[in-house]
Amino acid sequence: MNGKSELPEGWANAFLSEIIIHALGGEWGKDIQTENTNENALVKVIRGTEFKNWEKDRDKTAALRLIKKNSLFKRNLKCGDIVVEISGGGPEQPVGRSLIIDQETLKNSKYPLICSNFCRQIRINPEIDSSFVNYCLKYAYSKGDFIRFQSQSINIRNLNFNDFVNNTPIPLPPLAEQRRIVGAVEALLTQVNASRERLDRVPGLLKAFRQAVLAAACSGRLTEGWREENFEKSISQIEIDQNDTIINPKIPATWQITQLFKLTDLTSGFAFKKSEYSQNGIRLLQIANVSFGKIIWDDLAYLPHNYLEKYPNLCLKPGDILMALNRPILGNNLKIGILKNSDTPAILYQRVGRFDVFNQDLKPYLYLFLNSPFFILNLQKDLQGVDQPFIRKPKLLNISVPLPPLPEQHEIVRRVESLFALADSIEQRVATGKERADRLTQTILAKAFRGELVPTEAELAKKERREYEPASVLLKRIREEKEKDNAKVKKRSRQKKDLSK
């Protein structure tokens, strides 16, 4: 963190191992369906899952498990304990994240808390503020300081805990200053986190906005004023002969209701054998490549180049509309996208459908309709299967489409694209706001550990003409106490050996 020469007056550098009085691995325990005996206790187990939203959710998402009571006696988390993730993570998320157990968490938890075997609990010397140490660890983690302590397998990162505690420096101010820093950091981060929470709500609002725009577009509400200026004909609303106007919207008199099979066919791909795959060649567009509103190529498979000639009806081209036919809907989001130039050439695989629109002029409006809540709700009621819901081609193509005249389709597409562009710009501003919030958090912690966030104890002591205990004195006392405790442990160990002879 800071070099010794850069520390403010009254501060001292310590390694994490010097200020820890207790460190222990966690336990996963047994499933609560296991027979419960007097030897067992119900506990909440904190895993890596809990770290991301700990400030908001605390132990709400922690797993309810059974462990033996003697294990709970050793591993029960107490106020001020720090939990460090030592296994898990990934390329974008190194191990070493930390959280602190506070009084509010313990008060509101129905069960004792422990950490899983993928974590370690550490207890800090009571002469040091554990919240200060936890903020120090969070700051170091955010800078990537702990990457050097991790090893990795293919998918899992592991923290070398001994290296971590022995080589992680903690810049220590006097205790009173530690507490003032913690108070200042918490006050400032409360404001930053409140702003971040407001920003986190925006994507949900934008999603609802986009769906509302599509609903208005496919029911005629979006272009109501436009029709008054462009059609002399009455535009009174007529309702489809169905009870649910969410699935079957009211439409203007100038529109018509038709079925998808009158506007488009649907081509599904072929189940190529693994033996047909090649090391390179033409990309095979599989169901995993169809995401929400786009095509992704994370999962790649190839077929030989000559398959373009062998299967011409399965060759994909820019502008093709593709939809997943298995599990097409997830959380009211439809797996559908349009191919870009960079997505081709490609060949269509099974369980992916391509809409072969008869009149290309209809394609832009039809794509909007396929993303609208009207289509999604109709699709949901026609899905078959439980574990892997799917849609059959006849059912899909029989779905009704509210179809406006072509000039109005063009106006609808123009207005939707304009509104979606506005939503996209807001989304970008939100992303920028989150980046600024993250940078602000970094700035606050950086100032805290440079001694710039609050007046130092040395400055206050001079101003108030009083003495104070520098951190070096505090650290010397802690080191001496630790040496005495280690000596006692060694003495007891020798006595046990002598008795066993």
N, C-alpha and C positions, 0 to 999 in steps of 0.2 A: 504494500500500500504506500505509505510515505516512508522515505528514508529517514534515518534517525536524525540527521541534521535538519530536516524540514519540519520536525515536530514543534508545535507551539511550546512555549515555556510551561513547565509543570507536567508535560506529557511524557510517556515512556512507551517503548515498543515491547510487546510481549508476544509469544507464540500461543496459539490457541490451546495447545497441550498444557501450558503452564497454568492456565486459569480454569481448567476443567477439574471438577472433583468427582465426577461420575460419568461413565460412558458405557452404554450397553446396547447390544443388538436387540431388535424387536422380535416379535413372534406372530405368525399368521393364525395359529389356533385351529380349532375344529369348527365344522358347520354346526349351526344351532339346532339342526335336526338330530345331531348326535345325542345319545342318551346323556342327560344332565345328571350329575351326581353331586354329592356334597363337596367333592374335591374340585369341582369346576366353578367358574364364575363367568357371567356374561360381560363382555367388554366391547367397546367400539375400537376398531383397529384403523389407524391412520395410514393410508397408502400414498403412493405417488399421485394418485387421482385427486387427492384432496389439496395438493399444494397450490394449484393454479387459482382456485377461488376461495382460498382459506379465509381471507379477510371478510368475505361476505357470508359464506356458508358454514364455516367452522367444521364441526364434526357431523353435520347433517347427512353427508354422503358417505361417511365412514362405515365400514362393514361391521355388522354385528356378528361376533364370533364367541366361541367358548375357549377359555384357557384354564389351566390348573391354577388354583389359588396361590400356591407357592411361587408360580411364575409371575402372577399379577403383583405379588408383594415386591418383587424385584423390579418389575417393568412398569409399574403404575406411574403415569406421567403426572408430575406435580407442577404447580404454578412456577413459571420461569424456565421450565425445561425447554430446550431447543431440540427440534427433530430435524435431522439432516437426511436427505435422500442419498443412498449410497449405491443403488442399483436401479437400472431402468433407462430412462432417457432415450436419446436417439441422436441422429446427426444434427438436428436443429435444436436439440434440448439436452445439453450436457447434464450429468448428475451433479449433485452438490447444492440443490435448492434447499432452503431452510424455512422453518416456521417456528413460532413460539407459542407455548401454551400459557394463556393468561387466566386470570381469576374469572372473568366473564365466561370463558369457554367451559371451565370446570363447573361453574355454578349452573349453567344451562344444560349440561350434558346429563342424560338420564343414567348413563353407565360410566364406569371407569374407562379411562383412555390409555391405550398403549399404541406403539407404532409397529408396523409390519416388519418382517425379517428383511425387507428391502430398504430399511431405514435404520438409523442409530439415534438413540436419545442421548443428549449430553446435558449435564448439569453444571452450571457455572458457579464459581466461588461466590458466596453471598456478599462479599465485599466489593463485588463488581456487578453493575447493572446488566442483567442478561438481555434486556431489550436493546441496549446499546450494542452488545456483541452481535445480536441477531441482525441488526441493521448493517453492521460492519460486514457480516457474511453476505448479506443480500447485495451490498454494493460491490463486493469483490466478485461475486458470482456474475453479476450483470456485466462486468468488464471482461469476463472470460478467464479470470485468474485460476479457476479450479480445473480447467481443461487439462492442465499438466499433471493432475493427480488421477486422471481417469484412464482406465484400460478399456478395451472394447472387443466384443465378439461381433458377429455379423449384425445383430439387431439390438444388442444390449450393451449399455455402458456401465462400468463399475468404478466406484470411487475407491482408491487406495486410502483407507481411512487413516492409517498410521502416518502416511506421508502428508495427508490433508491436515491433521491436527498438529503435527510437528513442524510444518513449514508454512502455515498460514499466519501471517503477522496481524496483530490487533493493536492499533495505535490507541493507547489508554490515556485519557485525561483523568484528573482527580474525580472521585466518586460524585461529588456534588455537581461537577461540570457534566459528567456523563448523564445525570438525570435531567439537567437543563437541556442538553442536546436532544435527548429522547423526547422531551416535552415539545420542543420546537419542531422537530422532525414530524412527530405525529400530528401536530396542528396543521402544518403545511401539507402533508400528504393526505390528510382528510379532505382538504379542498381539492387537491389534484385528483384524488380517487372519486370525489363527487362529480367532477367534470368528466372523468373517464366513464363513469356509470351512465351519465347522460348521453355520451357519445355511443356507448354500447347499445343503447335503445334505438338509435337511429336506423340501423340496418333492418330491424323488424318493422319500423314505420315505413321505410322505403319499399319493403316487400309488399306490405299492405297497400301502399300507394300504387305500385305497379299493377297489382291485381285489380284494384278499383278502376284504374285507367282501362285495363283490358275488358273488364265487365261493362264499363260505359261504352267502350268502342264497339263491342259485339252486341249491344242492345239498342244502339242508335242514339243514346243520350249524349255521347261525345260530340256528335255532329248535328245536334238538333237545330241550332241556329243556322248552320250552313245549309240545311235542307230548306228552311224558310226562305232563304235568299235564292236558292237554285231550283226549287221545284214549285210549280203552281199547284200541284196535286195536294190533296189533303194529307196531312202527316199524322192524323190521329192514330193512337196506338191500338194494335190488335193483339190479343193474348193467345198463345198456343193452347190447345185443348189439353192442358195438363195442370195439376194443382201446384206443382213446385216451380215457381217462376225464377228460382235461383238456377235450377238446372235448365229450364226452358224459358228464356227471357221473353218479356214483351218486346215486340219489334214494331217499327214504323210501317205504315200501310204501303210504302214504296219498296219495302224489302220483301223477300220471300224466304220460306223455309225449304231447305233441300237436305239431302243426305250426302255424307262424304263420298259414297261410292259413285255419285253423279259428277263429282269434281276431281276425284283422284283415285288411282289404284294404289295398292300397297304391295311392295316386293320385299320378301324376307330372304335372308341369306341362306347359304348352303353350309352344312356341317362338314367342313373339311377335316380329314384325318390328320393326326399329328405327324404321320409319316410323310405327308405332303408338304410340310413346312420346310422352309429353307433358312439358311443363316442370314441372308439378306434378299432383297428383291422388292416385291410389292407389299405394302402394309395391309394387314388383314384387320378390317374394322370390326372389333368385337363389342359385345355388350358393355364391357368394362370401359370402353373408350367413349361411350355416350354419357355425358354428364349433364348438368342442369344449365341449359342454354348454350352449351358449347361442346366441342369435341376435344378430348384430351388423349394424349399418346403415352401415358405412363406405362401401360402394359402393352408391349409390342410383340407381334408375331408377323412372320413374312411368308409369302408364297412366291414361287418362281415367276419371273417376268412373263413367261408365255401364258400364264393364267389369264392375263388381260384379253388374249385372243380366245382362250379356251372357254371363259365365262363372260362374254361381253355384256350379258344382261345384269351381271353383278358388279360391273365396273362403276365406280362412283366418280362424280364430277362436281366441280364447285357449284354451290347453290342448292345441292340436294338436301332435303329435309329428312333427318333420321331420328328415329325414336326407339327407345328400349321397349321390347315387347314382354320381357320378363321383369318383374318388379319395376314397372314403369314409373311408379309414383312413390316418393318418399317424403313424408311430412308435407303433403300438398304441393310438393315440387315435382315437376315432370321432367324426366330424363329425355330431353329432346334438343336437337341443335342443327345448325346449318353448316355444311362443309365450306371451308375457305379454300383458296388456291393452294395454300400450304398443306392442306389435308389430303390432297390428291397427288398422284394416283393412289387408289385404295380399292380393295375388294370387300364386298359385303358378306359378313358371316351370319350364322343362324342367330335367331332371337333378336335381331335388329331389323326394323322395318324402314323402308325408304318410301316416301310419298311421291308417287309419279303423277304430278298434277297435269291434268289434260290441257288446261289453258294457262300458260305461264304468266299471263297478266293477273291471274287470281292468286298466285303464290304468295306475294307479300301479305295480303289480308288473311289468307288461309293460315299462314304461319302464326299470325297474331291470335287467330281463333284457337289454334291448337295449344297455345299457351294460356288461354283464358280459363277462368274458373268454371265456365259453362262446360267446356270440353273435359276438363279434369274431373268434375263431379259426375258427368255422364260416364266417363271411363271407369271411375271407381266402382260404380254400381254394376258394371259389366265384367269386372275382373273375376277370374276363376282361380281356385287354388288357395291354400292357407299359408303354408310355409314360404312358397315362392309364387305370389300372385302373378297371373299372366292374362293377356288379352288375346282373344282369337280374332283373326282378320275379319270375318263376317260381322262380328259384334262391333268392332271398331268402325268399320266402314258404314255401318247403319246409323251411326250417331248423326243427329240433326245439326245442321249448320244454318244460323241466321245470316242470310246473304244479302248485302246491300247492292245497289247498282254499281257498276264499275267506277264511275267518276267519284262516287262517295267512298268506295273502297280506297281509292288513291288519297282522298282527303283524310280518311281515318288513319291510314298508315303514316301520313305526314305528321298528323297531330300526335299520334302515339310516339313516334320517333323523337319528336320535339320534347315531349314530356319525359320520356325515358332518358334523353340526353341531360335534362335538368336533374333528374334523380341521380344519374351517373356523376354529375359534377358535385352534387351534395355528398355522394359517397366518397369521392376523392378528397373533398374537404374534411370529411370525418376521419379518413385515414391519415391525413396530414395532422389533424388535431390530436390523434392518438400518438403519433410520433412525437409531437411537441410535448405531450403529457409525459411520455417516457423519458424524453430528454430533460424535462423539468425535474422529474424524480431523481435522475442521475445527478443533476446540478445541485439539488438540495442535499443529497447524501455526500457528494464531493465536498461541498462547503462545510458540512458537519464534521467530516473527518480531517479537514484542514484546520479546524478550530475557528472557522469564520462565521458560523451560524449564530452563535451566542457569545457574549463576553467570556473570556477564559477565566478560570479560577485565579490565575496569577494576576490578571488585570484587576479583577474585583478586590483581591486581597490588598493590592497596592492602593487602590482608590479608597478602601475602607480602613486602611492601616491596620491590618490584622495578619496573622500567620495562617498558613494553609498547609495541608499535607500533599506534597507532589506525588504523582503517580509512581515515581521511582521508589519512594518509601513504601507505598502500598504494595507494589509488586515485590519488593524485597521481603516484606513480611509474609506474603503469600508463598513465595519460593521457600522460605525457611520453614513454614508450617508444612509444606508438601514434603520437604526433606525429612522432617521429624516423623510424619505419617509413614513415609516409605521405610524409614529405619525401623519403626514399630512392626510393620508388616514383615520385614526381613527377619526381625528377631523372633516373631511368632513362628515363622516358617522354620527357622533353625531349631527352635524348641520342639516343634512337632517331629522333625527328623530325628532329634536326639531321643525322644520318647519311643519312636518306632524301632530303634536299634535294640 
